[in-house]
Amino acid sequence: MKMKFWSKRPSAPVLPEQLLASLPERFRLPLRFDDVLVDFVLSAELCSHQGHIVLDDMWMTSIQGVVRFIRTNRLDFSEVLTPIQNIAAFKKVSDDQRRWDYHVSF
């Protein structure tokens, strides 16, 4: 994969563009913790105020870990209770106001 190593744009849009350009038309998204976390972070950037992000496959420990991260570190999202046990839903309630060094162990 040929990548551009320097860009004045933030890495959040540049890296996925580079990755998508290298993938075949059809692919399956992996469900590893770090992949799901990246998907959430990028989706959060695109999510409008009062919009929702829903994660399914809650039986997987990788998804459970991302949900714990969101609950403890993403104050701009509130969890939406749902009767469906296999999903976790979050509503964007504000802009991300965390300091650059913010982190809470999860």
C-alpha positions as CSV (number, residue, x, y, z in Angstrom):
1,M,0.0,0.0,0.0
2,K,1.4,3.4,-1.0
3,M,0.8,6.0,1.6
4,K,1.3,9.7,1.8
5,F,3.4,10.3,4.9
6,W,2.9,14.0,5.4
7,S,-0.3,16.0,5.3
8,K,-1.4,19.3,6.9
9,R,-4.8,17.7,7.4
10,P,-5.6,15.8,10.7
11,S,-4.9,12.1,10.7
12,A,-8.5,11.2,11.4
13,P,-9.7,11.8,7.8
14,V,-6.4,11.2,6.0
15,L,-5.6,7.7,7.3
16,P,-9.0,6.2,6.6
17,E,-8.9,7.7,3.1
18,Q,-5.5,6.0,2.5
19,L,-6.8,2.7,3.9
20,L,-10.0,2.7,1.9
21,A,-8.1,3.5,-1.3
22,S,-6.2,0.2,-0.7
23,L,-9.1,-2.1,0.1
24,P,-11.0,-4.2,-2.4
25,E,-14.6,-3.1,-3.1
26,R,-16.0,-5.7,-0.7
27,F,-14.5,-6.4,2.7
28,R,-15.6,-7.4,6.2
29,L,-15.0,-5.0,9.1
30,P,-13.0,-6.7,11.8
31,L,-14.4,-6.7,15.3
32,R,-11.1,-6.5,17.2
33,F,-11.1,-3.9,20.1
34,D,-8.8,-1.4,18.4
35,D,-10.7,-1.6,15.1
36,V,-14.1,-1.0,16.7
37,L,-12.6,1.8,18.8
38,V,-11.3,3.5,15.7
39,D,-14.7,3.0,14.0
40,F,-16.4,4.7,17.0
41,V,-13.9,7.6,17.1
42,L,-14.4,8.3,13.4
43,S,-18.1,7.9,13.6
44,A,-18.2,10.3,16.5
45,E,-16.6,12.9,14.3
46,L,-19.3,12.5,11.7
47,C,-22.2,12.2,14.2
48,S,-24.5,15.2,14.4
49,H,-25.7,16.7,17.7
50,Q,-28.5,14.5,19.1
51,G,-27.4,11.8,16.6
52,H,-26.9,8.2,17.7
53,I,-24.2,5.5,17.4
54,V,-25.3,1.9,17.9
55,L,-22.9,-1.0,18.5
56,D,-24.1,-4.5,18.2
57,D,-22.5,-7.9,19.0
58,M,-22.3,-7.0,22.7
59,W,-21.6,-10.6,23.5
60,M,-18.0,-10.0,22.2
61,T,-15.5,-8.8,24.8
62,S,-13.9,-6.5,22.3
63,I,-17.2,-4.6,21.8
64,Q,-17.8,-4.6,25.6
65,G,-14.4,-3.0,26.0
66,V,-15.2,-0.2,23.6
67,V,-18.5,0.4,25.3
68,R,-16.7,0.7,28.7
69,F,-14.3,3.2,27.1
70,I,-17.3,5.3,25.7
71,R,-19.1,5.2,29.1
72,T,-16.0,6.4,31.0
73,N,-14.2,8.7,28.6
74,R,-16.7,10.2,26.1
75,L,-18.6,12.7,28.1
76,D,-20.1,14.1,24.8
77,F,-22.2,10.9,24.5
78,S,-24.9,9.6,26.8
79,E,-26.0,6.0,26.8
80,V,-29.5,5.3,25.6
81,L,-31.2,2.4,27.4
82,T,-32.7,-0.2,25.1
83,P,-34.6,-3.4,25.6
84,I,-32.3,-5.2,23.1
85,Q,-29.6,-7.0,25.0
86,N,-27.1,-7.4,22.1
87,I,-26.7,-3.6,21.4
88,A,-25.4,-0.5,23.1
89,A,-26.7,2.8,21.9
90,F,-25.2,6.3,22.5
91,K,-26.6,9.7,21.8
92,K,-24.3,12.7,21.0
93,V,-25.3,15.4,23.6
94,S,-22.5,17.9,23.2
95,D,-19.2,18.6,21.4
96,D,-16.1,16.8,22.7
97,Q,-14.7,19.3,25.2
98,R,-12.0,17.0,26.7
99,R,-8.5,18.3,27.3
100,W,-5.8,16.9,25.0
101,D,-4.5,14.7,27.9
102,Y,-7.9,13.5,29.2
103,H,-8.2,9.8,30.1
104,V,-10.1,7.7,32.6
105,S,-9.1,4.1,33.0
106,F,-11.8,1.7,32.0
